[in-house]
Structures are given as structure tokens and as C-alpha cells.
């Protein structure tokens, strides 16, 4: 059996208190002894039949801050590791666990005091398939699980912020279950998660950053109905080539640049009455888009908003006042390459 204390010295586990003073009191709360269990003996080649189950329940912060977990365990090439951390005190330097290709699973559900997961905590753990997040986590840092192999993720109930690039390039990710308190999804948070097929967002959501779901090739449906979003930032759903349906929320005011550009499977879009602005190239190159219905409060369509939507036949609006001559230039600036557009008329 592998013993973590053999690397650090026996008195390390007996005497070290990583949180003294205001952060942690050994008199009021103590950590249990460190435990490590190994399910198989090492061999010369790493494979999924050779897995170690590693549980650490004491002095987690010191192990991480000293880089011992990374250097002494995860850089070994003979096996994979299922990691479980149990820490009743907050700690911050978990980011040093990044690039640990031996990691298969991580269980943090007993880390009850962790409210913030630091930036790039498990970034580039390219074999990490499963994560159980701390139950009281409130903020997930930038790049926390960037370039991992996660297949599904369930967000804890109190999470409010997903940082930029948090799950970027998790190419095996198929399911994400959002919690009811989530407010913000950062830029590129799910960029290039190519196996995601559908996403529904909680009513609490107020912000989706630029390119948040860019290049999610498998994404077919997006439901924003009921959310508190006011703006969809640039490129949020660009290049989602299998997207057939996107339902927008009633409080949306602006659609950003290239918002749904290159979504080649989208056939119809209805903009709610609240939308006042559609950005440059917002729906450009949506080749199968045939029908667009515009709400009553639309004030501006930027150049190229519907360029090269080659199947577009019907565009109905209710609030843009145009003379007959203005419609000609309006059509040229916004609908270039829309050779099938037959009806540009007020609803």
C-alpha cells in the first residue's frame, strides 16, 4: 500500500496545521487521519485495469501547496488514479493538480467549506472523466476543467458563476445539468464541447459570455426561455452546425455579433418583441434558414446580419419604417447573398 506520509515524514501529518489563527482552529475542529487505499499493484504500462483509489482526509491543503500530490503521485506513468479529498477547512491552491493525466475521477463532495474553486484547478487532466463538485461551491474559476474528458457534469445547488473557459474543449461532454441559482456563464465556458446535444438554462441566468458555446457541433436545441438575459454576447452559439432550434427569452434586448452565425441547420428564428438590436453578421451563413419573424421593438439591424442565408424566403418585421427606396439599400446591406428572399414586409 502506498503511504503519503512516507514521502513527507511522519511528523508532518502529526504536527502540521495548514490553517491557524482566523482560518482554522485545531481546538474547535480537527482533520481525520490521512488514508490511502490502492486497488492494484503497479505495472510497467498504464491502463484502465490498473487503477489506484486514493483517499486523503487530512492536511489536504499542505499536500497540494507542497506539490506532493502532483509530483509524487500523479506523474507516475504506471496507473490511473481515482482521487477523493475530504477537507473540512477551506483551501485555495488546488490549481496545482492541473495536467495530471493519471486522474480518472475526482470526488470533492466532502470538501464542504470550499466556496471557490481556483482557476485552472484541473485543467489539462486529459483523462479525467468524472467530477463530484463540493456541495457548497459558489464560484467555478477560469479554466477549472479545461481540456478534460468529462462526460457529464451536475452543478451544485449554490453555484452562481462559471468562469471563462471552465469546461472548454471537453470533447466527451454530453450532459450538463445547470442549477437554479446560476447567474453567469463565462466566455468560452463550453467552447468546443462537441458532443453536447441540448442545453436548457435556469431562470436565474443573467449573462452568457462571448463564444460560450462556440463550435459545439453536436448541439441541436437551445432553450433560453424564462431567463433574465438582456444581451447575448458575440459568437455565443456560432458554428453550432447541427443547431435546429433556439428559443429566446422575452427580456432579451440585444443579439451580439455573429451570435448564431454558421449554424447551418437552423430553419426558423423568432425574435421576441423586446429585442432592439441585431448585431453584425449575427445570423450570417445560416444556410437552411427560411423564415425570420422580428418583434415590434426592433430598431436596428447591423450590416450582414443575415448575409448568405441562401434559403431565406420570408422576413417579417413590424417596427422598422422604410420607404420603398430605403428597402432596396436595407436589403443590400443586411441580406447580401439571400437570392431566394421574396418577401420583405411588415408583419
C-alpha positions as CSV (number, residue, x, y, z in Angstrom):
1,X,0.0,0.0,0.0
2,X,1.2,3.5,-0.9
3,X,1.6,5.8,2.1
4,X,1.5,9.6,1.6
5,X,3.1,10.1,4.9
6,X,6.2,8.1,3.9
7,X,7.1,11.0,1.4
8,X,6.6,13.9,3.8
9,X,7.7,12.4,7.1
10,X,5.6,11.0,9.9
11,X,5.7,14.3,12.0
12,X,4.2,16.2,9.0
13,X,0.9,14.5,9.5
14,X,1.1,14.7,13.3
15,X,2.1,18.3,13.7
16,X,1.1,20.4,10.6
17,X,-1.9,22.6,10.8
18,X,-2.4,24.3,7.4
19,X,-5.0,26.8,8.8
20,X,-4.1,28.5,12.0
21,X,-5.4,31.7,13.5
22,X,-8.6,33.1,11.9
23,X,-8.8,30.5,9.2
24,X,-8.7,27.3,11.2
25,X,-8.6,26.3,14.9
26,X,-7.3,22.9,15.8
27,X,-9.1,23.2,19.1
28,X,-12.5,23.6,17.6
29,X,-12.1,21.3,14.7
30,X,-9.6,18.6,13.7
31,X,-9.0,16.7,10.5
32,X,-9.1,12.9,10.5
33,X,-6.0,10.9,9.7
34,X,-4.9,10.6,6.1
35,X,-5.9,7.5,4.3
36,X,-4.7,6.0,1.0
37,X,-6.0,2.8,-0.4
38,X,-4.6,1.1,-3.5
39,X,-6.7,-1.3,-5.6
40,X,-3.9,-2.8,-7.7
41,X,-0.2,-3.2,-7.9
42,X,1.7,-1.0,-10.4
43,X,2.8,-2.4,-13.8
44,X,5.0,-1.0,-16.5
45,X,2.2,0.3,-18.7
46,X,-0.7,2.5,-17.6
47,X,-4.2,1.1,-18.5
48,X,-7.7,1.2,-17.1
49,X,-7.3,-2.2,-15.5
50,X,-4.6,-0.8,-13.3
51,X,-6.3,1.8,-11.0
52,X,-5.4,3.2,-7.6
53,X,-8.1,4.5,-5.3
54,X,-6.6,7.4,-3.4
55,X,-8.4,9.0,-0.4
56,X,-6.9,11.9,1.5
57,X,-8.7,13.1,4.6
58,X,-6.1,15.2,6.5
59,X,-3.9,18.1,5.7
60,X,-5.1,18.3,2.1
61,X,-4.0,21.9,1.7
62,X,-0.4,21.2,2.6
63,X,-0.2,18.3,0.3
64,X,-1.5,20.4,-2.6
65,X,0.6,23.5,-1.7
66,X,3.8,21.5,-1.4
67,X,3.0,20.0,-4.9
68,X,3.4,16.5,-3.4
69,X,0.1,15.2,-4.9
70,X,1.3,16.2,-8.3
71,X,5.0,15.2,-8.1
72,X,4.8,12.1,-6.0
73,X,1.5,10.5,-7.3
74,X,0.0,11.8,-10.5
75,X,3.2,12.0,-12.6
76,X,3.6,8.2,-12.3
77,X,3.1,6.5,-15.6
78,X,2.1,3.0,-14.4
79,X,-1.5,3.6,-13.4
80,X,-4.6,5.7,-13.3
81,X,-5.9,7.3,-10.1
82,X,-9.4,7.8,-8.6
83,X,-9.0,10.7,-6.1
84,X,-11.2,11.5,-3.1
85,X,-10.4,14.6,-1.0
86,X,-12.1,15.2,2.4
87,X,-11.3,18.6,3.8
88,X,-13.4,20.4,6.4
89,X,-11.4,23.6,6.1
90,X,-11.2,25.9,3.0
91,X,-8.1,25.7,0.8
92,X,-7.1,27.5,-2.3
93,X,-4.1,26.1,-4.2
94,X,-6.0,23.2,-5.8
95,X,-4.8,24.6,-9.2
96,X,-1.6,22.7,-8.7
97,X,-3.5,19.5,-9.6
98,X,-3.6,20.5,-13.3
99,X,-2.0,18.4,-16.0
100,X,-2.3,15.2,-14.0
101,X,-3.0,12.7,-16.8
102,X,-3.3,9.9,-14.3
103,X,-6.6,11.2,-12.9
104,X,-9.7,9.3,-13.9
105,X,-12.2,10.6,-11.2
106,X,-12.3,13.2,-8.5
107,X,-14.6,13.3,-5.6
108,X,-14.8,16.6,-3.7
109,X,-18.3,16.2,-2.1
110,X,-16.8,16.1,1.4
111,X,-15.0,19.4,0.9
112,X,-17.9,21.3,2.5
113,X,-16.1,24.6,3.1
114,X,-14.9,25.1,-0.4
115,X,-16.9,28.0,-1.9
116,X,-14.4,28.9,-4.7
117,X,-12.6,26.6,-7.0
118,X,-9.4,28.3,-8.1
119,X,-8.6,29.0,-11.8
120,X,-7.3,26.0,-13.8
121,X,-7.7,23.6,-10.9
122,X,-7.9,20.5,-13.0
123,X,-7.0,22.0,-16.4
124,X,-5.4,19.6,-18.9
125,X,-6.2,16.5,-16.8
126,X,-6.9,14.8,-20.1
127,X,-8.2,11.5,-18.8
128,X,-10.4,13.0,-16.1
129,X,-13.9,11.5,-16.8
130,X,-15.9,12.3,-13.7
131,X,-16.0,15.0,-11.1
132,X,-18.2,15.4,-8.0
133,X,-18.1,19.1,-7.0
134,X,-18.2,20.5,-3.5
135,X,-21.8,20.8,-2.3
136,X,-21.4,24.5,-1.2
137,X,-19.4,25.7,-4.2
138,X,-20.4,29.2,-5.3
139,X,-17.8,30.1,-8.0
140,X,-16.0,27.9,-10.5
141,X,-12.8,29.6,-11.6
142,X,-11.5,30.2,-15.1
143,X,-10.3,27.1,-16.9
144,X,-11.1,24.8,-13.9
145,X,-11.8,21.8,-16.1
146,X,-10.4,22.9,-19.4
147,X,-9.3,20.1,-21.7
148,X,-10.5,17.2,-19.6
149,X,-12.5,14.2,-20.7
150,X,-15.7,14.8,-18.6
151,X,-18.8,13.0,-20.0
152,X,-21.4,14.7,-17.7
153,X,-21.5,17.4,-15.1
154,X,-24.0,18.3,-12.4
155,X,-23.6,21.7,-10.9
156,X,-24.1,22.1,-7.1
157,X,-27.1,24.0,-5.8
158,X,-25.3,27.2,-4.7
159,X,-23.1,27.8,-7.7
160,X,-23.6,31.3,-9.2
161,X,-20.6,31.8,-11.5
162,X,-19.0,29.6,-14.1
163,X,-15.7,31.2,-15.1
164,X,-14.4,31.7,-18.6
165,X,-13.1,28.5,-20.3
166,X,-14.2,26.5,-17.3
167,X,-15.2,23.4,-19.4
168,X,-13.6,24.4,-22.7
169,X,-12.7,21.5,-25.0
170,X,-14.3,18.7,-23.0
171,X,-14.9,16.8,-26.2
172,X,-16.7,13.9,-24.5
173,X,-19.1,16.1,-22.5
174,X,-22.7,15.1,-23.4
175,X,-24.7,16.4,-20.5
176,X,-24.7,19.5,-18.3
177,X,-27.3,20.0,-15.6
178,X,-27.5,23.6,-14.6
179,X,-28.6,24.6,-11.0
180,X,-31.3,27.0,-10.2
181,X,-29.1,29.8,-8.8
182,X,-26.7,30.1,-11.7
183,X,-26.3,33.7,-12.8
184,X,-23.3,33.9,-15.1
185,X,-21.6,31.7,-17.7
186,X,-18.2,33.0,-18.7
187,X,-16.7,33.5,-22.1
188,X,-15.7,30.3,-23.9
189,X,-17.0,28.3,-20.9
190,X,-18.2,25.4,-23.1
191,X,-16.3,26.2,-26.3
192,X,-15.6,23.1,-28.4
193,X,-17.7,20.7,-26.3
194,X,-18.6,18.9,-29.5
195,X,-20.9,16.2,-28.0
196,X,-23.3,18.4,-26.2
197,X,-26.7,18.0,-27.8
198,X,-29.1,20.3,-25.8
199,X,-29.0,22.9,-23.1
200,X,-31.7,24.5,-21.0
201,X,-30.9,27.3,-18.7
202,X,-32.3,28.3,-15.3
203,X,-34.4,31.4,-14.9
204,X,-31.7,32.9,-12.6
205,X,-29.3,33.3,-15.6
206,X,-28.4,36.9,-16.4
207,X,-25.2,36.6,-18.6
208,X,-23.7,34.3,-21.2
209,X,-20.2,35.4,-22.3
210,X,-18.8,35.6,-25.8
211,X,-18.1,32.3,-27.6
212,X,-19.6,30.4,-24.6
213,X,-20.9,27.6,-26.8
214,X,-18.8,28.3,-29.9
215,X,-18.1,25.2,-32.0
216,X,-20.5,22.9,-30.1
217,X,-21.0,20.8,-33.2
218,X,-23.5,18.4,-31.6
219,X,-25.8,21.0,-30.1
220,X,-29.3,20.7,-31.6
221,X,-31.5,22.7,-29.2
222,X,-31.1,25.7,-27.0
223,X,-33.7,26.9,-24.6
224,X,-33.3,30.4,-23.1
225,X,-37.0,30.9,-22.3
226,X,-37.6,32.3,-18.8
227,X,-34.0,33.5,-18.2
228,X,-33.1,37.1,-17.3
229,X,-30.7,37.6,-20.1
230,X,-30.6,41.1,-21.6
231,X,-27.7,40.5,-24.1
232,X,-26.4,37.6,-26.0
233,X,-22.7,38.3,-26.4
234,X,-20.8,37.8,-29.7
235,X,-20.3,34.3,-31.1
236,X,-22.2,32.7,-28.2
237,X,-23.6,29.9,-30.4
238,X,-21.5,30.4,-33.6
239,X,-20.6,27.3,-35.6
240,X,-23.2,25.1,-33.9
241,X,-23.7,23.4,-37.2
242,X,-26.4,21.0,-36.0
243,X,-28.5,23.6,-34.2
244,X,-32.1,23.3,-35.4
245,X,-33.9,25.3,-32.7
246,X,-33.1,28.2,-30.4
247,X,-35.8,29.7,-28.1
248,X,-35.0,33.2,-26.9
249,X,-36.3,34.8,-23.7
250,X,-38.8,37.6,-23.5
251,X,-36.5,40.1,-21.8
252,X,-33.7,39.9,-24.4
253,X,-32.7,43.4,-25.7
254,X,-29.7,42.7,-28.0
255,X,-28.2,39.9,-30.1
256,X,-24.4,40.2,-30.4
257,X,-22.1,40.0,-33.4
258,X,-22.0,36.6,-35.1
259,X,-24.3,35.3,-32.4
260,X,-25.7,32.3,-34.3
261,X,-23.5,32.6,-37.4
262,X,-22.7,29.5,-39.4
263,X,-25.5,27.5,-37.8
264,X,-26.2,25.6,-41.0
265,X,-29.2,23.6,-39.7
266,X,-31.3,26.4,-38.3
267,X,-34.6,26.8,-40.2
268,X,-36.6,29.5,-38.4
269,X,-35.9,32.2,-35.9
270,X,-38.4,34.3,-33.9
271,X,-37.0,37.4,-32.2
272,X,-39.1,38.4,-29.1
273,X,-40.7,41.9,-29.0
274,X,-38.0,43.1,-26.6
275,X,-35.1,42.8,-29.0
276,X,-34.0,46.2,-30.2
277,X,-30.7,45.4,-31.9
278,X,-29.3,42.6,-34.0
279,X,-25.5,42.7,-34.4
280,X,-23.2,42.5,-37.4
281,X,-23.2,39.0,-39.0
282,X,-25.5,37.7,-36.3
283,X,-27.1,35.0,-38.5
284,X,-24.7,35.0,-41.4
285,X,-24.3,31.8,-43.3
286,X,-27.2,30.0,-41.7
287,X,-27.8,28.2,-45.0
288,X,-31.1,26.5,-44.2
289,X,-32.8,29.5,-42.5
290,X,-36.0,30.1,-44.4
291,X,-38.1,32.3,-42.2
292,X,-37.4,35.2,-39.8
293,X,-40.0,36.9,-37.6
294,X,-39.0,40.2,-35.9
295,X,-40.6,41.6,-32.8
296,X,-42.2,45.1,-32.5
297,X,-39.3,46.9,-30.7
298,X,-36.5,46.2,-33.2
299,X,-34.7,49.4,-34.0
300,X,-31.5,48.3,-35.7
301,X,-30.2,45.5,-37.9
302,X,-26.5,45.8,-38.4
303,X,-24.7,45.1,-41.7
304,X,-24.5,41.5,-42.7
305,X,-27.0,40.3,-40.1
306,X,-28.5,37.8,-42.5
307,X,-25.8,37.7,-45.2
308,X,-25.7,34.5,-47.3
309,X,-28.7,32.8,-45.7
310,X,-29.3,31.3,-49.1
311,X,-32.6,29.6,-48.3
312,X,-34.2,32.7,-46.7
313,X,-37.6,33.3,-48.3
314,X,-39.5,35.3,-45.7
315,X,-38.5,38.2,-43.4
316,X,-41.3,39.9,-41.5
317,X,-40.9,42.9,-39.3
318,X,-43.3,45.3,-37.6
319,X,-41.4,48.3,-36.4
320,X,-38.8,49.3,-38.9
321,X,-40.1,52.1,-41.0
322,X,-38.8,52.1,-44.6
323,X,-39.7,53.8,-47.8
324,X,-39.7,51.7,-51.0
325,X,-36.3,53.1,-52.0
326,X,-34.9,52.5,-48.5
327,X,-35.9,48.9,-48.5
328,X,-33.6,48.3,-51.5
329,X,-30.5,49.5,-49.7
330,X,-31.7,47.9,-46.5
331,X,-31.9,44.6,-48.3
332,X,-28.5,45.0,-49.9
333,X,-26.7,45.8,-46.6
334,X,-28.4,43.1,-44.4
335,X,-29.3,40.3,-46.8
336,X,-26.4,40.0,-49.2
337,X,-26.4,36.7,-50.9
338,X,-30.0,35.9,-50.0
339,X,-31.1,35.1,-53.5
340,X,-34.3,33.5,-52.6
341,X,-35.7,36.3,-50.4
342,X,-39.1,37.0,-51.8
343,X,-40.9,38.7,-49.0
344,X,-39.5,41.7,-47.0
345,X,-42.6,43.1,-45.5
346,X,-44.2,44.4,-42.3
347,X,-46.0,41.8,-40.3
